[in-house]
Amino acid sequence: MFKVLSTMVSKDMTCNKNTLENTDNSSSSITEEKKKHVRKGKVSVIVPDCSANPFHMSEDVDFFLLRDQERNKSRSEREQKKTLRVHEKMTYSSKVSAKHTSLRRELQLEEETEDQEACAEAEQLRAFHENTAWKLSMTKEKKRESDNINKYISQKRQMFLIQYALDMKRSEIQRLEMLATKEEAELERAEKTLEKDSALFDEFLRENDRSSVQALRAAEKETKSKMEKITEIRDLTTQIMNIKSEISKFEDTLQHYKIYKDFLYKLSPKEWLEKQEKRLALKKAKEVTESPKENTLFSTQGDKGSRKKKIGSWVH
C-alpha cells in the first residue's frame, strides 16, 4: 500500500509541477496583458496574480547574495571590535537591547511604508476597477477559470493522497507501538519467570549441596564402621589362629599323654588296674545319685570331666 501511495504521490507531484509551470507561464502572460491594458488606459497598476505558486522563489531577491552580504558584514564587525578598546566594547545584553531597538525602528518604518503603499494601491485599484480595461481583463480571465478549477482539484487530490498516506503511516506507527508495548510486557513476564526459575534452581542447588554433605558424612561414618569391622574381623581371625595353634599344641600333648598312658597301662600290674576300675565305678555311682535331674549337656560335661579325672588319676 505504501509503495502504491508513494508512486501515486510522485506522479501527482510531477503533474502538479507541470501544471504549476503552465500556470506560471499563463500568469506571466496575463500580467503582461494587464500591463498592456493599463498602459493603454494610462494607469500604472500592479495586479496580484491569484494563480501564482506560493512556493515559487521570487526572482527579485538573491538569497545567496544576501547570505554573502551578511557574512561580510559580520566579518567587518568582528575586525572593528578587535580594534576597539575595552570600555568601547559592548556586552551581550547591550547588544541584544541595541538589536531590539534597531529592529523596532525598522519595523515601524516598514509598517509606515507598507501603510503608504497600501493606500496608494487601494487608490490605484479603485481607478483600475472603474476602467474598462479591467473589465475586459476580467472577462478574459473567466475563460481560464476552468484551468484554475482543474488545478485546484488536482491540488486537493494531492493533498488528500498525502493526508491518506500520513494517516496510514500514523496507524502503522500506532500498531508498531502497540506491538512494542506487548513485546515489552512479554519480555517483563519472561524476565520474572526467569528470576523465579533461577531462585528455584538456587534452592535446588542448596538442597543438593546439603544432601551431598549429608551423604558424605554418612559415607564417612559407613567407611569408619567398615574399617572398625575389618579391624575386628582381623583381630578375631588372629585370635582364631592363635586358638587353633593352641588347640593343635594341646592335641599334640594329648597324643603324647595317650602314648604315655598306654605305656604305663602296659607296665602297671593287674591288681592296681582292678582297684582303679572299682574306684571309678564308685565315683560314677555317687555322681548319678547326687545329680539325677541334670541336663544331658551337664552330663556330657561331667563325662568329659570324669574322663579328664580318669586321665589325671591314671597319670598320677
MITI-733214 format. One line per 10 residues: their letters; for each residue x, y, z of N, C-alpha, C. Coordinates in nm, 2 decimals. Layout:
N
A	X/Y/Z/X/Y/Z/X/Y/Z; ...
***
This chain:
316
MFKVLSTMVS	0.08/-0.12/0.00/0.00/0.00/0.00/0.09/0.13/0.00; 0.19/0.12/0.09/0.28/0.24/0.09/0.35/0.27/-0.04; 0.39/0.16/-0.11/0.46/0.17/-0.23/0.37/0.23/-0.34; 0.24/0.18/-0.34/0.15/0.24/-0.44/0.12/0.38/-0.41; 0.10/0.42/-0.28/0.07/0.56/-0.25/0.19/0.65/-0.28; 0.31/0.60/-0.26/0.43/0.68/-0.29/0.44/0.70/-0.44; 0.41/0.60/-0.52/0.42/0.61/-0.67/0.31/0.71/-0.71; 0.19/0.70/-0.65/0.08/0.79/-0.69/0.11/0.93/-0.65; 0.18/0.95/-0.53/0.21/1.08/-0.49/0.32/1.14/-0.58; 0.42/1.06/-0.62/0.52/1.11/-0.71/0.47/1.15/-0.84
KDMTCNKNTL	0.37/1.07/-0.90/0.31/1.10/-1.02/0.23/1.23/-1.01; 0.16/1.25/-0.90/0.08/1.37/-0.88/0.17/1.49/-0.87; 0.29/1.47/-0.80/0.38/1.58/-0.78/0.44/1.63/-0.92; 0.47/1.53/-1.01/0.52/1.56/-1.14/0.41/1.64/-1.22; 0.29/1.59/-1.21/0.18/1.65/-1.28/0.16/1.79/-1.22; 0.17/1.81/-1.09/0.15/1.94/-1.03/0.26/2.04/-1.07; 0.39/1.98/-1.09/0.49/2.07/-1.13/0.47/2.12/-1.27; 0.42/2.03/-1.36/0.39/2.07/-1.50/0.28/2.17/-1.50; 0.17/2.15/-1.42/0.06/2.24/-1.41/0.11/2.37/-1.36; 0.20/2.37/-1.25/0.25/2.49/-1.20/0.33/2.57/-1.30
ENTDNSSSSI	0.41/2.50/-1.38/0.49/2.57/-1.48/0.39/2.63/-1.58; 0.29/2.56/-1.62/0.19/2.61/-1.72/0.12/2.73/-1.66; 0.09/2.72/-1.53/0.02/2.83/-1.47/0.11/2.95/-1.45; 0.24/2.93/-1.43/0.34/3.04/-1.42/0.35/3.11/-1.55; 0.35/3.03/-1.66/0.36/3.09/-1.79/0.23/3.17/-1.82; 0.11/3.11/-1.79/-0.01/3.17/-1.81/-0.02/3.30/-1.73; 0.03/3.29/-1.60/0.02/3.41/-1.51/0.11/3.52/-1.57; 0.23/3.48/-1.62/0.32/3.59/-1.68/0.25/3.65/-1.80; 0.18/3.57/-1.88/0.12/3.62/-2.00/0.00/3.71/-1.96; -0.07/3.67/-1.85/-0.18/3.75/-1.80/-0.13/3.89/-1.75
TEEKKKHVRK	-0.02/3.88/-1.68/0.03/4.01/-1.62/0.08/4.10/-1.73; 0.14/4.04/-1.84/0.18/4.12/-1.95/0.06/4.19/-2.02; -0.04/4.11/-2.03/-0.16/4.16/-2.10/-0.22/4.27/-2.01; -0.22/4.25/-1.88/-0.28/4.35/-1.79/-0.20/4.48/-1.80; -0.06/4.46/-1.80/0.02/4.58/-1.81/0.00/4.66/-1.94; -0.03/4.58/-2.05/-0.06/4.65/-2.18/-0.19/4.73/-2.17; -0.29/4.66/-2.11/-0.42/4.73/-2.09/-0.40/4.85/-2.00; -0.32/4.84/-1.90/-0.30/4.95/-1.81/-0.23/5.06/-1.88; -0.13/5.03/-1.96/-0.06/5.13/-2.04/-0.16/5.20/-2.14; -0.25/5.12/-2.20/-0.34/5.18/-2.29/-0.43/5.28/-2.21
GKVSVIVPDC	-0.48/5.24/-2.09/-0.56/5.32/-2.01/-0.49/5.43/-1.93; -0.35/5.44/-1.95/-0.27/5.54/-1.88/-0.28/5.53/-1.73; -0.28/5.40/-1.68/-0.29/5.38/-1.53/-0.18/5.28/-1.50; -0.09/5.31/-1.41/0.02/5.22/-1.37/-0.02/5.14/-1.24; -0.08/5.03/-1.26/-0.13/4.95/-1.15/-0.07/4.81/-1.16; -0.02/4.75/-1.05/0.03/4.61/-1.05/-0.08/4.52/-0.99; -0.13/4.43/-1.08/-0.24/4.34/-1.04/-0.18/4.21/-0.97; -0.23/4.17/-0.85/-0.18/4.05/-0.79/-0.23/3.93/-0.86; -0.15/3.83/-0.89/-0.19/3.71/-0.96/-0.23/3.61/-0.86; -0.36/3.57/-0.85/-0.40/3.47/-0.75/-0.36/3.33/-0.79
SANPFHMSED	-0.34/3.30/-0.91/-0.30/3.16/-0.95/-0.15/3.14/-0.94; -0.07/3.23/-0.89/0.07/3.21/-0.87/0.10/3.11/-0.77; 0.22/3.04/-0.79/0.26/2.93/-0.69/0.31/3.00/-0.56; 0.26/2.96/-0.45/0.31/3.02/-0.32/0.45/2.98/-0.29; 0.49/2.86/-0.34/0.62/2.81/-0.31/0.73/2.85/-0.41; 0.69/2.94/-0.50/0.79/2.99/-0.60/0.88/3.09/-0.55; 1.01/3.08/-0.57/1.10/3.18/-0.52/1.10/3.30/-0.61; 1.10/3.42/-0.54/1.09/3.54/-0.62/1.23/3.57/-0.68; 1.22/3.61/-0.81/1.35/3.64/-0.88/1.41/3.78/-0.85; 1.33/3.86/-0.77/1.38/3.99/-0.74/1.49/3.98/-0.63
VDFFLLRDQE	1.48/3.88/-0.54/1.57/3.87/-0.43/1.67/3.76/-0.45; 1.80/3.78/-0.44/1.90/3.68/-0.45/1.94/3.65/-0.30; 1.90/3.53/-0.26/1.92/3.49/-0.12/2.07/3.46/-0.10; 2.14/3.40/-0.20/2.28/3.38/-0.18/2.36/3.50/-0.17; 2.32/3.61/-0.24/2.39/3.74/-0.23/2.37/3.80/-0.09; 2.24/3.78/-0.04/2.21/3.83/0.10/2.30/3.76/0.20; 2.31/3.62/0.18/2.40/3.55/0.27/2.54/3.59/0.27; 2.59/3.62/0.15/2.73/3.67/0.14/2.75/3.80/0.21; 2.64/3.89/0.18/2.65/4.02/0.24/2.65/4.01/0.40; 2.57/3.93/0.45/2.56/3.91/0.60/2.70/3.86/0.65
RNKSRSEREQ	2.76/3.76/0.58/2.89/3.71/0.62/2.99/3.82/0.62; 3.00/3.90/0.51/3.09/4.01/0.50/3.07/4.11/0.62; 2.94/4.14/0.64/2.91/4.23/0.75/2.96/4.19/0.88; 2.93/4.06/0.91/2.98/4.00/1.04/3.13/4.00/1.05; 3.20/3.97/0.94/3.35/3.98/0.95/3.40/4.12/0.97; 3.34/4.22/0.90/3.38/4.36/0.92/3.35/4.40/1.07; 3.24/4.36/1.12/3.21/4.39/1.26/3.31/4.33/1.36; 3.35/4.21/1.33/3.45/4.14/1.42/3.58/4.22/1.41; 3.62/4.25/1.29/3.75/4.33/1.28/3.74/4.46/1.35; 3.63/4.53/1.34/3.61/4.66/1.41/3.62/4.64/1.56
KKTLRVHEKM	3.56/4.53/1.61/3.56/4.50/1.75/3.70/4.48/1.80; 3.78/4.41/1.72/3.92/4.39/1.76/4.00/4.51/1.79; 3.97/4.62/1.71/4.04/4.75/1.72/3.99/4.83/1.84; 3.87/4.80/1.88/3.81/4.88/1.99/3.87/4.86/2.12; 3.86/4.96/2.21/3.91/4.95/2.35/3.81/4.87/2.44; 3.85/4.85/2.56/3.76/4.77/2.65/3.63/4.84/2.68; 3.64/4.97/2.72/3.52/5.05/2.76/3.43/5.08/2.64; 3.49/5.06/2.51/3.41/5.09/2.39/3.33/4.96/2.35; 3.38/4.84/2.40/3.31/4.72/2.36/3.18/4.70/2.43; 3.09/4.62/2.37/2.95/4.61/2.42/2.94/4.46/2.47
TYSSKVSAKH	2.85/4.45/2.58/2.82/4.32/2.64/2.71/4.26/2.56; 2.68/4.14/2.60/2.57/4.07/2.53/2.43/4.13/2.55; 2.41/4.18/2.67/2.28/4.24/2.70/2.26/4.37/2.62; 2.37/4.45/2.62/2.37/4.58/2.54/2.35/4.55/2.39; 2.41/4.44/2.34/2.39/4.41/2.20/2.25/4.37/2.18; 2.19/4.29/2.26/2.05/4.25/2.24/1.96/4.37/2.25; 1.98/4.46/2.35/1.89/4.58/2.36/1.91/4.67/2.23; 2.03/4.68/2.19/2.05/4.76/2.07/1.98/4.70/1.95; 2.00/4.56/1.93/1.93/4.50/1.82/1.78/4.52/1.83; 1.72/4.50/1.95/1.58/4.52/1.97/1.53/4.66/1.93
TSLRRELQLE	1.61/4.76/1.97/1.57/4.90/1.94/1.58/4.92/1.79; 1.69/4.87/1.73/1.70/4.89/1.58/1.59/4.81/1.51; 1.56/4.69/1.56/1.45/4.62/1.49/1.32/4.69/1.50; 1.29/4.74/1.62/1.17/4.82/1.64/1.16/4.93/1.54; 1.27/5.01/1.53/1.27/5.12/1.44/1.24/5.08/1.30; 1.32/4.97/1.26/1.30/4.92/1.12/1.16/4.87/1.10; 1.10/4.80/1.20/0.96/4.76/1.18/0.86/4.87/1.17; 0.88/4.97/1.25/0.80/5.09/1.25/0.81/5.16/1.11; 0.93/5.17/1.06/0.95/5.23/0.93/0.88/5.14/0.82; 0.90/5.01/0.83/0.84/4.92/0.73/0.69/4.93/0.74
EETEDQEACA	0.63/4.93/0.86/0.49/4.94/0.87/0.43/5.08/0.81; 0.51/5.18/0.83/0.46/5.31/0.78/0.47/5.31/0.62; 0.58/5.25/0.57/0.59/5.24/0.42/0.48/5.15/0.37; 0.46/5.04/0.44/0.35/4.94/0.39/0.22/5.01/0.40; 0.19/5.09/0.50/0.06/5.16/0.50/0.05/5.26/0.39; 0.16/5.33/0.36/0.15/5.42/0.24/0.13/5.35/0.11; 0.20/5.24/0.10/0.19/5.16/-0.03/0.05/5.10/-0.04; -0.01/5.06/0.08/-0.14/5.00/0.07/-0.25/5.11/0.03; -0.23/5.23/0.09/-0.32/5.34/0.05/-0.31/5.37/-0.10; -0.18/5.37/-0.15/-0.16/5.40/-0.29/-0.22/5.29/-0.38
EAEQLRAFHE	-0.20/5.16/-0.34/-0.26/5.05/-0.42/-0.41/5.06/-0.41; -0.47/5.09/-0.30/-0.61/5.10/-0.29/-0.67/5.20/-0.39; -0.60/5.32/-0.39/-0.65/5.42/-0.49/-0.63/5.38/-0.63; -0.52/5.31/-0.66/-0.49/5.26/-0.79/-0.60/5.16/-0.83; -0.63/5.07/-0.74/-0.73/4.97/-0.77/-0.87/5.03/-0.79; -0.90/5.13/-0.72/-1.03/5.20/-0.74/-1.03/5.25/-0.89; -0.92/5.32/-0.92/-0.92/5.37/-1.06/-0.92/5.26/-1.16; -0.85/5.15/-1.13/-0.85/5.04/-1.23/-0.98/4.97/-1.25; -1.05/4.96/-1.13/-1.19/4.90/-1.14/-1.28/4.98/-1.23; -1.26/5.11/-1.22/-1.35/5.20/-1.30/-1.32/5.20/-1.45
NTAWKLSMTK	-1.20/5.15/-1.47/-1.16/5.15/-1.61/-1.22/5.03/-1.69; -1.24/5.05/-1.82/-1.30/4.94/-1.90/-1.20/4.83/-1.93; -1.07/4.87/-1.92/-0.97/4.76/-1.95/-0.97/4.66/-1.84; -1.00/4.70/-1.72/-1.00/4.60/-1.62/-1.12/4.50/-1.64; -1.23/4.55/-1.69/-1.35/4.47/-1.72/-1.31/4.37/-1.83; -1.24/4.42/-1.93/-1.20/4.33/-2.04/-1.11/4.22/-1.99; -1.01/4.25/-1.90/-0.92/4.15/-1.85/-0.99/4.05/-1.76; -1.09/4.09/-1.69/-1.17/4.00/-1.61/-1.25/3.91/-1.69; -1.31/3.96/-1.80/-1.38/3.87/-1.89/-1.28/3.76/-1.96; -1.16/3.80/-1.98/-1.06/3.71/-2.04/-1.02/3.60/-1.93
EKKRESDNIN	-1.01/3.65/-1.81/-0.98/3.55/-1.70/-1.08/3.45/-1.67; -1.21/3.48/-1.70/-1.32/3.39/-1.68/-1.30/3.26/-1.77; -1.25/3.28/-1.88/-1.23/3.17/-1.97/-1.13/3.07/-1.91; -1.04/3.12/-1.83/-0.93/3.04/-1.77/-0.97/2.99/-1.63; -1.09/3.01/-1.59/-1.13/2.96/-1.46/-1.14/2.81/-1.46; -1.17/2.75/-1.57/-1.18/2.61/-1.58/-1.04/2.55/-1.55; -0.93/2.61/-1.61/-0.80/2.56/-1.58/-0.76/2.58/-1.43; -0.80/2.69/-1.37/-0.78/2.71/-1.23/-0.85/2.60/-1.15; -0.98/2.57/-1.19/-1.05/2.47/-1.12/-0.99/2.33/-1.12; -0.94/2.30/-1.25/-0.87/2.17/-1.26/-0.74/2.17/-1.17
KYISQKRQMF	-0.67/2.28/-1.17/-0.55/2.29/-1.09/-0.59/2.27/-0.94; -0.70/2.34/-0.90/-0.75/2.33/-0.76/-0.78/2.19/-0.72; -0.85/2.12/-0.82/-0.89/1.98/-0.79/-0.77/1.89/-0.78; -0.68/1.91/-0.87/-0.55/1.83/-0.86/-0.48/1.85/-0.73; -0.47/1.98/-0.69/-0.41/2.01/-0.56/-0.48/1.94/-0.45; -0.61/1.95/-0.45/-0.69/1.89/-0.34/-0.67/1.73/-0.34; -0.66/1.68/-0.47/-0.64/1.53/-0.48/-0.50/1.50/-0.42; -0.40/1.58/-0.45/-0.27/1.56/-0.40/-0.27/1.57/-0.25; -0.34/1.67/-0.20/-0.35/1.69/-0.05/-0.42/1.57/0.01; -0.52/1.52/-0.05/-0.59/1.40/0.00/-0.51/1.28/0.01
LIQYALDMKR	-0.43/1.26/-0.10/-0.34/1.14/-0.11/-0.23/1.15/0.00; -0.18/1.27/0.01/-0.07/1.29/0.11/-0.13/1.27/0.25; -0.25/1.32/0.28/-0.31/1.31/0.41/-0.35/1.16/0.43; -0.39/1.09/0.33/-0.42/0.95/0.34/-0.29/0.87/0.37; -0.18/0.90/0.30/-0.05/0.84/0.33/-0.01/0.87/0.48; -0.03/0.99/0.52/0.01/1.02/0.66/-0.07/0.95/0.76; -0.21/0.94/0.73/-0.29/0.86/0.82/-0.25/0.71/0.83; -0.22/0.66/0.71/-0.18/0.52/0.71/-0.05/0.50/0.79; 0.05/0.60/0.77/0.17/0.59/0.84/0.15/0.60/0.99; 0.06/0.69/1.03/0.03/0.71/1.17/-0.03/0.58/1.23
SEIQRLEMLA	-0.13/0.52/1.15/-0.19/0.40/1.20/-0.08/0.28/1.21; 0.01/0.28/1.11/0.11/0.18/1.12/0.21/0.20/1.24; 0.24/0.33/1.27/0.32/0.36/1.38/0.25/0.32/1.51; 0.12/0.35/1.52/0.04/0.31/1.64/0.04/0.16/1.66; 0.03/0.09/1.54/0.03/-0.06/1.55/0.16/-0.11/1.60; 0.27/-0.05/1.54/0.40/-0.09/1.59/0.43/-0.06/1.73; 0.38/0.06/1.78/0.39/0.09/1.92/0.32/0.00/2.01; 0.20/-0.04/1.97/0.12/-0.14/2.04/0.20/-0.28/2.05; 0.25/-0.32/1.93/0.33/-0.44/1.93/0.45/-0.43/2.02; 0.52/-0.31/2.02/0.63/-0.29/2.10/0.60/-0.30/2.25
TKEEAELERA	0.48/-0.24/2.29/0.44/-0.25/2.43/0.41/-0.39/2.47; 0.34/-0.47/2.37/0.31/-0.61/2.40/0.44/-0.69/2.42; 0.53/-0.67/2.33/0.66/-0.74/2.34/0.73/-0.70/2.47; 0.73/-0.57/2.51/0.79/-0.54/2.63/0.73/-0.60/2.75; 0.59/-0.61/2.75/0.52/-0.68/2.86/0.56/-0.83/2.86; 0.57/-0.89/2.74/0.61/-1.03/2.74/0.75/-1.05/2.79; 0.84/-0.96/2.75/0.98/-0.96/2.80/0.98/-0.95/2.95; 0.90/-0.86/3.01/0.90/-0.85/3.15/0.85/-0.97/3.22; 0.74/-1.04/3.16/0.70/-1.16/3.22/0.80/-1.27/3.21; 0.87/-1.28/3.09/0.98/-1.38/3.08/1.09/-1.35/3.18
EKTLEKDSAL	1.12/-1.22/3.20/1.23/-1.19/3.30/1.19/-1.24/3.44; 1.06/-1.21/3.47/1.01/-1.25/3.61/1.01/-1.41/3.62; 0.97/-1.48/3.51/0.97/-1.62/3.52/1.12/-1.67/3.53; 1.21/-1.61/3.46/1.35/-1.65/3.47/1.41/-1.62/3.61; 1.37/-1.51/3.67/1.41/-1.48/3.80/1.36/-1.59/3.90; 1.23/-1.63/3.88/1.17/-1.73/3.97/1.25/-1.86/3.95; 1.27/-1.90/3.82/1.34/-2.02/3.79/1.48/-2.02/3.85; 1.55/-1.91/3.84/1.68/-1.90/3.89/1.68/-1.92/4.04; 1.58/-1.86/4.11/1.57/-1.87/4.26/1.54/-2.02/4.29; 1.45/-2.08/4.22/1.42/-2.22/4.24/1.55/-2.31/4.22
FDEFLRENDR	1.62/-2.28/4.11/1.74/-2.35/4.08/1.85/-2.33/4.19; 1.86/-2.21/4.24/1.95/-2.19/4.36/1.91/-2.27/4.48; 1.78/-2.27/4.51/1.73/-2.35/4.62/1.76/-2.50/4.60; 1.74/-2.54/4.47/1.77/-2.68/4.44/1.92/-2.72/4.46; 2.00/-2.62/4.42/2.15/-2.64/4.44/2.18/-2.65/4.59; 2.12/-2.56/4.66/2.15/-2.56/4.81/2.11/-2.69/4.87; 1.98/-2.73/4.84/1.94/-2.86/4.89/2.03/-2.98/4.85; 2.07/-2.97/4.72/2.16/-3.07/4.67/2.29/-3.07/4.74; 2.34/-2.95/4.77/2.47/-2.94/4.85/2.45/-3.00/4.99; 2.33/-2.96/5.05/2.31/-3.02/5.18/2.30/-3.17/5.18
SSVQALRAAE	2.22/-3.22/5.08/2.21/-3.37/5.07/2.35/-3.43/5.04; 2.43/-3.37/4.96/2.56/-3.42/4.93/2.65/-3.42/5.05; 2.64/-3.31/5.13/2.72/-3.31/5.26/2.67/-3.42/5.35; 2.54/-3.44/5.36/2.49/-3.54/5.45/2.53/-3.68/5.40; 2.53/-3.70/5.26/2.57/-3.83/5.21/2.72/-3.85/5.23; 2.80/-3.74/5.22/2.94/-3.76/5.25/2.96/-3.80/5.40; 2.89/-3.73/5.49/2.90/-3.77/5.63/2.86/-3.91/5.65; 2.75/-3.95/5.59/2.70/-4.09/5.61/2.81/-4.19/5.55; 2.86/-4.15/5.43/2.97/-4.24/5.37/3.09/-4.25/5.46; 3.13/-4.13/5.52/3.24/-4.13/5.62/3.21/-4.22/5.74
KETKSKMEKI	3.09/-4.21/5.79/3.05/-4.30/5.90/3.06/-4.44/5.86; 3.00/-4.47/5.74/3.00/-4.61/5.70/3.14/-4.67/5.68; 3.23/-4.58/5.62/3.37/-4.62/5.60/3.43/-4.65/5.73; 3.41/-4.56/5.83/3.47/-4.58/5.96/3.42/-4.71/6.02; 3.28/-4.73/6.02/3.23/-4.85/6.07/3.28/-4.98/6.00; 3.30/-4.96/5.87/3.36/-5.07/5.79/3.50/-5.10/5.83; 3.58/-5.00/5.85/3.72/-5.01/5.89/3.72/-5.08/6.03; 3.63/-5.03/6.12/3.63/-5.09/6.25/3.59/-5.24/6.24; 3.49/-5.27/6.16/3.45/-5.41/6.14/3.57/-5.49/6.09; 3.64/-5.43/5.99/3.75/-5.50/5.93/3.86/-5.53/6.03
TEIRDLTTQI	3.89/-5.43/6.12/3.99/-5.44/6.22/3.94/-5.55/6.32; 3.81/-5.55/6.36/3.76/-5.65/6.45/3.77/-5.79/6.39; 3.74/-5.80/6.25/3.75/-5.93/6.19/3.89/-5.98/6.19; 3.99/-5.88/6.16/4.13/-5.92/6.17/4.17/-5.97/6.31; 4.12/-5.89/6.41/4.16/-5.93/6.54/4.10/-6.07/6.58; 3.97/-6.09/6.53/3.91/-6.22/6.56/3.98/-6.33/6.48; 4.02/-6.30/6.36/4.09/-6.40/6.28/4.23/-6.44/6.35; 4.29/-6.33/6.40/4.42/-6.36/6.47/4.40/-6.44/6.59; 4.28/-6.41/6.66/4.25/-6.49/6.78/4.22/-6.63/6.75; 4.14/-6.65/6.64/4.11/-6.78/6.59/4.24/-6.86/6.56
MNIKSEISKF	4.33/-6.79/6.49/4.45/-6.86/6.45/4.53/-6.90/6.57; 4.53/-6.81/6.67/4.60/-6.84/6.80/4.54/-6.96/6.87; 4.40/-6.95/6.87/4.33/-7.06/6.94/4.36/-7.20/6.87; 4.36/-7.19/6.73/4.38/-7.31/6.66/4.52/-7.36/6.68; 4.62/-7.27/6.69/4.75/-7.31/6.72/4.76/-7.38/6.86; 4.69/-7.31/6.95/4.69/-7.37/7.09/4.63/-7.51/7.09; 4.51/-7.52/7.01/4.44/-7.65/7.01/4.53/-7.76/6.95; 4.60/-7.72/6.84/4.70/-7.81/6.78/4.81/-7.86/6.88; 4.85/-7.76/6.96/4.95/-7.79/7.06/4.90/-7.89/7.16; 4.77/-7.85/7.21/4.71/-7.94/7.31/4.68/-8.08/7.25
EDTLQHYKIY	4.64/-8.09/7.12/4.62/-8.22/7.06/4.75/-8.30/7.06; 4.86/-8.23/7.03/4.99/-8.29/7.03/5.03/-8.35/7.17; 5.00/-8.26/7.27/5.03/-8.31/7.41/4.94/-8.42/7.45; 4.81/-8.42/7.40/4.72/-8.53/7.43/4.77/-8.66/7.37; 4.81/-8.65/7.25/4.86/-8.77/7.18/4.98/-8.83/7.26; 5.07/-8.73/7.31/5.18/-8.78/7.38/5.14/-8.84/7.52; 5.03/-8.77/7.58/4.98/-8.83/7.70/4.92/-8.97/7.68; 4.85/-8.98/7.57/4.78/-9.11/7.54/4.89/-9.22/7.53; 5.00/-9.18/7.46/5.10/-9.28/7.44/5.17/-9.32/7.57; 5.18/-9.21/7.66/5.24/-9.24/7.79/5.14/-9.33/7.87
KDFLYKLSPK	5.01/-9.30/7.86/4.91/-9.38/7.93/4.91/-9.52/7.89; 4.91/-9.54/7.76/4.92/-9.68/7.71/5.05/-9.75/7.76; 5.15/-9.68/7.76/5.28/-9.74/7.80/5.27/-9.77/7.95; 5.21/-9.68/8.03/5.20/-9.71/8.18/5.10/-9.82/8.20; 4.99/-9.82/8.13/4.90/-9.93/8.15/4.97/-10.07/8.12; 5.05/-10.07/8.02/5.12/-10.19/7.99/5.22/-10.23/8.10; 5.28/-10.13/8.17/5.38/-10.16/8.27/5.31/-10.19/8.41; 5.19/-10.13/8.43/5.13/-10.14/8.56/5.08/-10.28/8.58; 5.07/-10.33/8.71/5.02/-10.47/8.74/4.87/-10.47/8.73; 4.81/-10.60/8.73/4.67/-10.62/8.71/4.59/-10.58/8.83
EWLEKQEKRL	4.65/-10.60/8.95/4.58/-10.57/9.07/4.55/-10.42/9.08; 4.65/-10.34/9.05/4.64/-10.19/9.05/4.53/-10.15/8.95; 4.52/-10.21/8.84/4.42/-10.18/8.74/4.28/-10.21/8.78; 4.27/-10.32/8.85/4.13/-10.36/8.90/4.09/-10.26/9.01; 4.18/-10.21/9.10/4.15/-10.12/9.20/4.10/-9.98/9.14; 4.17/-9.94/9.04/4.14/-9.82/8.97/4.00/-9.83/8.90; 3.96/-9.94/8.85/3.83/-9.95/8.78/3.72/-9.95/8.89; 3.74/-10.02/9.00/3.64/-10.01/9.11/3.62/-9.87/9.16; 3.73/-9.80/9.18/3.73/-9.66/9.23/3.65/-9.57/9.13; 3.67/-9.59/9.01/3.59/-9.51/8.90/3.44/-9.55/8.90
ALKKAKEVTE	3.41/-9.67/8.92/3.27/-9.72/8.93/3.20/-9.66/9.05; 3.27/-9.65/9.16/3.21/-9.59/9.28/3.18/-9.44/9.26; 3.27/-9.37/9.20/3.26/-9.23/9.17/3.14/-9.20/9.08; 3.13/-9.29/8.98/3.02/-9.27/8.89/2.88/-9.29/8.96; 2.88/-9.39/9.04/2.75/-9.41/9.12/2.72/-9.30/9.21; 2.81/-9.24/9.27/2.79/-9.12/9.36/2.74/-9.00/9.28; 2.80/-8.98/9.16/2.76/-8.87/9.08/2.62/-8.89/9.03; 2.58/-9.01/9.00/2.44/-9.04/8.95/2.34/-9.01/9.06; 2.37/-9.05/9.18/2.28/-9.03/9.29/2.27/-8.88/9.33; 2.38/-8.81/9.32/2.38/-8.67/9.36/2.31/-8.58/9.26
SPKENTLFST	2.33/-8.60/9.14/2.26/-8.52/9.03/2.19/-8.60/8.93; 2.07/-8.65/8.98/1.99/-8.73/8.88/1.91/-8.64/8.78; 1.89/-8.51/8.82/1.80/-8.43/8.74/1.88/-8.33/8.65; 2.01/-8.35/8.63/2.08/-8.25/8.55/2.05/-8.28/8.40; 2.08/-8.18/8.32/2.06/-8.20/8.17/2.17/-8.29/8.11; 2.14/-8.32/7.99/2.23/-8.40/7.91/2.36/-8.33/7.89; 2.36/-8.20/7.87/2.48/-8.12/7.85/2.57/-8.13/7.96; 2.51/-8.11/8.08/2.59/-8.12/8.20/2.65/-8.26/8.22; 2.56/-8.35/8.18/2.61/-8.49/8.19/2.73/-8.52/8.10; 2.72/-8.46/7.98/2.83/-8.48/7.89/2.95/-8.41/7.94
QGDKGSRKKK	2.93/-8.29/8.00/3.04/-8.21/8.05/3.10/-8.29/8.17; 3.01/-8.36/8.25/3.06/-8.44/8.36/3.14/-8.56/8.31; 3.09/-8.62/8.20/3.17/-8.73/8.14/3.30/-8.69/8.10; 3.31/-8.57/8.03/3.44/-8.52/7.99/3.53/-8.49/8.11; 3.46/-8.43/8.21/3.55/-8.40/8.33/3.59/-8.53/8.40; 3.50/-8.63/8.40/3.54/-8.76/8.46/3.65/-8.82/8.38; 3.64/-8.81/8.25/3.75/-8.87/8.17/3.88/-8.80/8.19; 3.87/-8.66/8.21/4.00/-8.59/8.24/4.05/-8.64/8.37; 3.95/-8.65/8.47/4.00/-8.70/8.60/4.06/-8.84/8.59; 3.99/-8.92/8.51/4.05/-9.05/8.49/4.19/-9.05/8.44
IGSWVH	4.20/-8.96/8.33/4.33/-8.94/8.27/4.43/-8.89/8.38; 4.39/-8.79/8.46/4.48/-8.74/8.56/4.51/-8.84/8.67; 4.41/-8.92/8.70/4.43/-9.02/8.80/4.53/-9.13/8.75; 4.50/-9.16/8.62/4.59/-9.26/8.56/4.73/-9.21/8.55; 4.74/-9.08/8.52/4.87/-9.02/8.51/4.94/-9.03/8.64; 4.86/-8.99/8.75/4.92/-8.99/8.89/4.95/-9.14/8.92
***
